[in-house]
Amino acid sequence: MIYLIFRLLIFIAMILLLYTAYKYVMNPKRKLEVAKEKKTFYFLDDADNIKKNLLMTYKGFLFEGEKYLGTTEKSFDVVNISVHAHNPGELKGLERNDLYFLEEEILIRYPFAKIEWQYPINKLIITEV
């Protein structure tokens, strides 16, 4: 009888371990960190929650955007996004075309948004999209 209880506990422990590993692999914050390390693009956002800031990583740079709600012609929507870099001192190698790419990705998700870049990125932007 004790062997059956011991086997049941081992089985439960294995299921719990697999579940924990699955949650770790599927965690969006971990995916953001992996994309930053690999220097690829990743967009982390909860579109349903206006209070949560959006996070983007591109070419190893981490950007955070603060969303502001406003009115459009037909509804309330995100009308302004203020984007800043987490480490402005490490922006060496970032080009204007990279910022245009990031703006396009934001506008795909928030078509009515006006994007404002914070210092020092705003000095690189010449034309508005």
C-alpha positions, 0 to 999 in steps of 0.5 A: 500500500505504501508503494502505491502512495509513493508512486502517486506522489512521484507522479504528482511531483512529475506533473507539477514539474512539467507544469512549472517548466511549461509556465516558465517557457511560455512566460512573455517576460522571458521571451522578451529577455530572450529576444533582447539577448538574440537581438531580434524584434519582440513586442510585449503588450496587453492591448486590453489593459491600458494601464500596462505599458508596452515593451519592445526589443529590437537589435538588443535595445529595450523600449517602453511605451506609455499608452494614453487613452483618448477619443477618436471619431467613433470610440475611445482608443489609444491616441498617444504613445510615449516611447523611451529607451531603458538604457539611452546610453547604449543606443549606439548603432540605432538608425533612423530606419530602425525607429521607423520600423518600430513606429510601423509595428506600433501603428499596426497595433494602435492605428490611431496613436501618435507616437512621441519619442523621448530624449535622446531618440527624438533628436534622431527623428526628422520626419513624422510618420 
